[in-house]
Amino acid sequence: MQGVYFGCLLCADDIMLLSHSLGAMRYMLKICDDFADEYDVKFNTNKSVAMRIGNRYNKMCEPFVLSGNNLQFVCSLKYLGIVLLSDREINFCVEYVKVIFSGY
């Protein structure tokens, strides 16, 4: 955001991890696992997903693991009401907002 890197966005119990590489994301997920073990926290891996953005957004890679479960890769996700799309660069979907404000 404006030239500053934020790797973890939080709002109440919603967490979004952002990283510049697959290795960095795996390291961040390990930190989450270590935290969960130490503080007896459980992540809901049924609601946790992964999404790639960048030149290799549509390439397969080894799965990310959280709490012993593989995270599903998705093409879009909703975080705090904003729909993000997997693409070469960050992209958002605003179609659902148009429907809400049009009264349909």
Residue frames as qw, qx, qy, qz and C-alpha x, y, z in Angstrom:
[[0.000, 0.890, 0.456, 0.000, 0.00, 0.00, 0.00],
 [0.103, 0.987, -0.090, 0.089, 1.60, 3.20, -1.19],
 [0.455, 0.650, -0.546, 0.269, 5.00, 1.55, -1.30],
 [0.327, -0.457, 0.696, -0.448, 4.73, -0.17, 2.11],
 [0.516, 0.035, -0.836, -0.185, 4.55, -3.97, 2.36],
 [0.600, -0.271, 0.435, -0.614, 1.91, -5.47, 4.63],
 [0.282, 0.197, -0.926, -0.153, 2.18, -9.25, 4.90],
 [0.175, -0.345, -0.900, 0.201, -0.71, -9.83, 7.27],
 [0.299, -0.312, -0.123, -0.893, -4.08, -8.08, 7.21],
 [0.183, -0.258, -0.888, 0.335, -6.35, -8.64, 10.22],
 [0.398, -0.284, -0.036, -0.872, -9.92, -7.72, 11.06],
 [0.796, -0.288, 0.247, -0.471, -11.43, -9.51, 14.08],
 [0.734, -0.225, 0.639, 0.053, -10.92, -13.22, 13.28],
 [0.771, 0.616, 0.148, 0.059, -10.37, -12.74, 9.51],
 [0.442, -0.633, 0.440, 0.458, -6.73, -13.01, 8.52],
 [0.765, 0.642, 0.024, 0.040, -5.20, -12.53, 5.07],
 [0.616, -0.495, 0.382, 0.480, -1.55, -13.42, 4.54],
 [0.576, 0.815, -0.047, -0.049, 0.28, -11.83, 1.60],
 [0.628, -0.497, 0.429, 0.417, 3.72, -12.80, 0.37],
 [0.322, 0.744, -0.383, -0.443, 5.98, -12.22, -2.59],
 [0.355, 0.383, -0.835, -0.176, 6.96, -15.89, -2.99],
 [0.835, -0.201, -0.445, -0.254, 5.75, -19.41, -2.35],
 [0.621, 0.034, -0.596, 0.507, 8.59, -20.00, 0.12],
 [0.038, -0.215, 0.342, -0.914, 7.70, -16.88, 2.08],
 [0.676, -0.261, -0.156, -0.672, 4.05, -17.99, 2.28],
 [0.823, -0.115, -0.554, 0.052, 5.06, -21.43, 3.52],
 [0.381, 0.108, -0.535, 0.746, 7.17, -19.76, 6.21],
 [0.327, -0.249, 0.140, -0.901, 4.24, -17.53, 7.24],
 [0.807, -0.216, -0.351, -0.423, 1.94, -20.57, 7.46],
 [0.689, -0.024, -0.616, 0.380, 4.52, -22.31, 9.66],
 [0.044, 0.193, -0.402, 0.894, 4.49, -19.28, 11.96],
 [0.622, -0.244, -0.101, -0.737, 0.68, -19.62, 12.13],
 [0.843, -0.121, -0.521, -0.065, 1.00, -23.33, 12.98],
 [0.480, 0.084, -0.582, 0.651, 3.58, -22.60, 15.69],
 [0.230, -0.234, 0.223, -0.918, 1.34, -19.87, 17.14],
 [0.757, -0.217, -0.297, -0.540, -1.67, -22.21, 17.09],
 [0.764, -0.065, -0.604, 0.219, 0.29, -24.89, 18.94],
 [0.309, 0.123, -0.497, 0.801, 1.62, -22.50, 21.55],
 [0.259, -0.033, 0.273, -0.926, -1.68, -20.70, 22.25],
 [0.258, 0.276, 0.914, -0.148, -4.11, -23.59, 21.59],
 [0.413, 0.503, -0.022, -0.758, -5.70, -21.82, 18.61],
 [0.561, 0.220, 0.775, 0.189, -7.45, -23.72, 15.83],
 [0.185, 0.356, -0.365, -0.840, -7.58, -22.42, 12.27],
 [0.720, 0.383, 0.473, -0.333, -10.65, -23.38, 10.26],
 [0.222, -0.316, 0.707, 0.592, -8.97, -24.95, 7.25],
 [0.351, 0.519, 0.770, 0.121, -12.37, -25.58, 5.65],
 [0.162, 0.943, 0.257, -0.138, -12.67, -21.79, 5.22],
 [0.291, -0.726, 0.393, 0.483, -8.98, -21.18, 4.48],
 [0.792, 0.541, 0.248, 0.135, -7.91, -20.95, 0.83],
 [0.451, -0.430, 0.342, 0.703, -4.91, -19.90, -1.26],
 [0.544, 0.797, 0.263, -0.007, -4.84, -17.71, -4.34],
 [0.602, -0.172, 0.276, 0.729, -1.95, -16.74, -6.61],
 [0.289, 0.936, 0.135, -0.151, -1.54, -13.35, -8.25],
 [0.230, -0.702, 0.507, 0.445, 1.27, -12.58, -10.70],
 [0.396, 0.506, -0.603, -0.473, 2.78, -13.90, -13.90],
 [0.260, 0.107, -0.959, -0.042, 2.50, -17.51, -12.71],
 [0.500, -0.095, 0.371, -0.777, -1.00, -17.16, -11.23],
 [0.874, 0.138, -0.047, -0.463, -2.35, -20.13, -13.20],
 [0.515, 0.407, -0.750, 0.082, 0.61, -22.51, -12.71],
 [0.868, -0.402, -0.273, -0.098, 0.31, -25.50, -10.40],
 [0.148, 0.602, -0.630, 0.468, 2.57, -25.63, -7.35],
 [0.386, -0.119, -0.853, 0.329, 2.97, -27.71, -4.23],
 [0.383, -0.739, -0.457, -0.315, 0.02, -27.15, -1.92],
 [0.063, -0.521, 0.438, -0.730, 0.22, -24.87, 1.08],
 [0.582, -0.308, -0.746, 0.103, -0.37, -26.63, 4.40],
 [0.236, -0.467, 0.306, -0.795, -2.08, -25.17, 7.47],
 [0.636, -0.265, 0.506, -0.519, -2.87, -27.26, 10.56],
 [0.434, -0.134, 0.886, 0.094, -1.88, -30.40, 8.66],
 [0.570, 0.576, 0.578, -0.100, -4.37, -29.75, 5.83],
 [0.372, 0.119, 0.462, 0.796, -3.71, -28.71, 2.23],
 [0.216, 0.568, 0.228, -0.761, -5.27, -25.36, 1.34],
 [0.560, 0.560, 0.586, 0.172, -7.44, -25.29, -1.76],
 [0.206, -0.180, 0.280, 0.920, -6.31, -22.94, -4.53],
 [0.301, 0.721, 0.587, -0.213, -9.12, -20.68, -5.77],
 [0.385, 0.427, 0.371, 0.730, -9.60, -18.21, -8.65],
 [0.156, -0.619, -0.050, -0.769, -11.44, -15.68, -6.49],
 [0.434, -0.349, -0.710, 0.432, -12.03, -14.99, -2.83],
 [0.209, -0.815, -0.217, -0.495, -13.99, -12.55, -0.71],
 [0.524, -0.174, -0.480, 0.682, -12.23, -10.75, 2.13],
 [0.056, -0.452, -0.372, 0.809, -14.18, -8.20, 4.16],
 [0.449, 0.704, 0.410, -0.369, -16.73, -7.88, 1.37],
 [0.257, 0.748, -0.416, -0.448, -14.18, -7.31, -1.39],
 [0.942, 0.195, 0.273, 0.030, -13.84, -9.95, -4.11],
 [0.115, -0.708, 0.584, 0.380, -10.25, -10.45, -5.27],
 [0.898, 0.411, 0.021, -0.156, -9.51, -12.27, -8.52],
 [0.703, -0.318, 0.481, 0.416, -6.53, -14.44, -9.41],
 [0.584, 0.802, 0.100, 0.076, -4.78, -12.80, -12.37],
 [0.690, 0.355, -0.137, 0.615, -1.43, -11.43, -13.57],
 [0.124, 0.259, -0.333, 0.898, -1.93, -8.41, -11.32],
 [0.077, 0.309, 0.741, -0.591, -4.28, -7.61, -8.48],
 [0.258, -0.220, -0.528, -0.779, -7.84, -7.37, -9.74],
 [0.247, 0.164, 0.673, -0.678, -11.21, -6.92, -8.08],
 [0.073, -0.413, -0.804, -0.423, -14.78, -7.87, -9.00],
 [0.141, 0.122, 0.326, -0.927, -17.39, -5.18, -8.46],
 [0.343, -0.206, -0.683, -0.611, -20.34, -6.81, -10.26],
 [0.390, -0.469, -0.776, 0.157, -21.98, -7.98, -7.01],
 [0.146, -0.371, -0.313, 0.862, -21.77, -4.42, -5.64],
 [0.201, -0.001, -0.400, -0.894, -23.65, -3.13, -8.70],
 [0.424, -0.359, -0.781, -0.285, -26.44, -5.63, -7.99],
 [0.336, -0.447, -0.631, 0.537, -26.67, -4.60, -4.34],
 [0.043, -0.376, -0.117, 0.918, -26.95, -0.90, -5.17],
 [0.222, -0.056, -0.559, -0.797, -29.30, -1.37, -8.11],
 [0.568, -0.065, 0.360, -0.737, -31.94, -2.93, -5.86],
 [0.807, 0.157, -0.438, -0.364, -32.07, -6.36, -7.52]]
